[in-house]
Amino acid sequence: MEIDKSAAKAYFSNNKYFADACNYAVNNGEEIIKPEELKDIDTADWEFCCEEPVREMLKNTIDVMKLYETEGKGKAVFILSYQGIVGDETSILVFLACVVGYINQLIEIARSGKCNEPLEVRDGFMEISEAFEICGLLPVIVIVIYTGDEYWDVVEDLQELFAMNDEGEVPSFPKSRMSFIFPSDMNQEDFAKFHTDLGKVLEAIKRKSSDLPEALDEASAAFLSALA
């Protein structure tokens, strides 16, 4: 199936499907994140910390971004990226999307004056876990839905992406991750963990079928039709 980024953005902008994807990726399908607990994040004024054309490529990598909060308190920032091809460039852009999520939180905190305590810098590394505690940074979780067939050797724990310093220590990094949904690797048990028709959509993508599954809701049918 072809990749239609505009259709993917429209589909996953719906909190119902976004929450379903998040719960499958990070909660093994358990309905912990509720659609009503998700709020859109407007990235129009965000700082992407890079020049063109990388800036535009990075913007296209971030398809949908939402804040997850319960009882009026933010819990995490979720970024969804819908990808059909794989390569070193794609992996780097997905990682940068996560970094951008942290940078803009720090910028907003600095603007608001919510954090006045200095952050210690050691050997050129800022202890980001310390920033978490002092400034209230939220975890940034990138969920990638990859619909291609080529093998993608992914790194899910961001800690693995950082080199050790001269003393053999890895700089502290918050408990964040990149979670991947690979329809081609999923089985019936996996598809059954979804609580919306997103599961049927991913199954159809795996089968590369242009035939719409039975009893598919209107939004899911429109999304699959756009991919056919």
N, C-alpha and C positions, 0 to 999 in steps of 0.2 A: 504493500500500500504506500501511496505517496504521503509525504509530510506536508501538512497544511498548518502552518504556525498560527495563522489568524483563527482558524477553526479550533485549534487546541486552546488558545488563549480564551476564546469565548466559552468553551465547554468547561474548562477548569476554573474560570472566574466564578462559576456557580459553587457556592460553599458546600453544597451537598456532595458533589463529586470530588472537590478538593479535600474535604475532610475524609472521605472514603479512601483516597489515595494516601493521605498522611497516616491514617490508622493502619492500613495494610503495610506501609513501609516501615513504620516505627513501633507499632503496637500489635503486630502479627494479626491484624484484622479486628482486634477488640475495639469496640466503639467508645474510645476514651475522649477523643476530640469531637466535639459537637459542632455542626454547621453554624449554629448561632454564636459560637465562641470565636469565630474567625472574622477579622476585619481587614478590608483592603488596605494595602500600603501604597501610597502614591509616590512613585519614584521620579516624578517629573523634575523635581529640584534636587535630586540626589547627586552627590559627587562620585563620579566613576573612576577618578584618579588615573586616567590614561588618555592618550591622544587618539584621534581618529586614525585609521578605521577600527582600531581595537575597541574604542568606546561603543561604536554602533554594534559591533559583533557581540559585545558583552550585554548590551541592552536586549539584543535578540535572543541571548541565552536565557535571560530571566523572563520567562513567559508570564508567570503569575506569582505575586508575593503577598503574603497575608500574615497578620499578627494574630497569634493565638493567645487569648487571655481568658481567665476565669475569675469571677468575683471582682471584676474591675482591675485585675492585676495581670500584666503581661507575663507570659510563660515562655514563649519562643517565637522566633521569626521563621516562617516556612517559605522557601523558594521552590517553585516547581519549574522544571525545565523539560521540554518535550523534544527529544532528539531522535533522528533517524540515521545518522552517520556517526562514525567513531574515528578518532584520531588524536594525536598529541594535542592539536589545537583545541579540540573539543574538551578534552580533559582539563586543560589549563583554564579555559573559559568557565567551566563549571566550578573549579576551585576558586577562581577570582570572584565569581558571583557570591560565594560565601564570605570572602574577605571584604567585599564591598558592603555586605550586610553589617559587619562589625564596624567598619570605618564610619559609616553614616550614623550608627548609634553613638559612637564617640563624638562625632561632630555635633549631633543634637544635644548630647549631654553637656558639651563645652558651651554651646550657645545658651542653654537654659541655666547654666550655673549650678546644676544639681550636684556636681562633684567638685569640691574644692581641694580635696586632699591630693598631694603629689603621688604619682606612681613611680615606683623604683625601677630604674633601668640597670640591668646587670649584663656586662659583656655584650652590649649592643642590643639585648633583647628586653622588651618590656614584658613583665610577668602578667600576661593577659588574664590569668586566673585571679590575680590580685585586682585587676580592673573589674572583673566580674563581681567580686565581693564589695569593693568600694563604690563603684559607680552603677552597679545594677545592670550590667550588660546582659542581654538575653541571648540564649543559645541560638545560633543560626543553623538551620537544617535544610540542606538542599536535597530535594527529591527529583531524581532523573527518571523519566519514563523513556526507555530506549527501545525503539521498535525495529531496529535493524537486525541483521543476521550475523554480522561479523562479531567475533569475540572481542569483548572489551575487558581488559585486565584493569579492574578499578581499585582505587584506594578509598575505603569508606571512612577510616579514622583519620582525621586531619593531622593528628599527632605524627603519623607516619611520614608526612610530607616535609617535616622539618629535620634539618641536619643537626648532628650533635655539635656542641662547641668544643673548644680545645681540651676541656676537662672531661669530655665524654658524656656531657649532660645534654638532654633534649629540653629546649625551652618549654616552659609550662604553657599549655593551651587549653582553652575551655572544652568541656564535653560536648563537642559538636561533631556532626558527621555528614557524609553524603550517602544517601540511601538510594538504591537503584531498583527499579521495577523493570524486569526483562520479560515481556510476554512470551518470548520464544522459549524461555526456560521454565515456564509455569505449567502446572498440571491442574487437573480438575479440583483437587483439594485446595490449591492456591486460589483459583477463581472463585471458589465457594466462600472465601473469607471476605469478599466484598459485600456490602449491604445495599448497593445501588446497582444500576445497570452498567456501571463502569466495568464490572467483572465480565459481563457479556461482550462489551466493547473490546477489552483486551484479548479475550478468547478469539474473537473474530479477526483481530489483528494478527494473532499467532497463526491462525489458519489461512491468512491472506485471502479471506473470503469477502467477496463483494455482496454476498447475500446477507440481508439483515436478519439477525436472530429474531425468533418469535417474541411477541409481547415486549418489544423494546420501547422504552419511553421516548417521547418526542425529541428531547435534546440529544440523547444518545444516538438516535437514528440519524439526526441531522449531522452529527459529528462524523459518524461512520460513512455517511453518504459523501461528505466532503473529502474523505480520505480515499474513496474508491477511484 
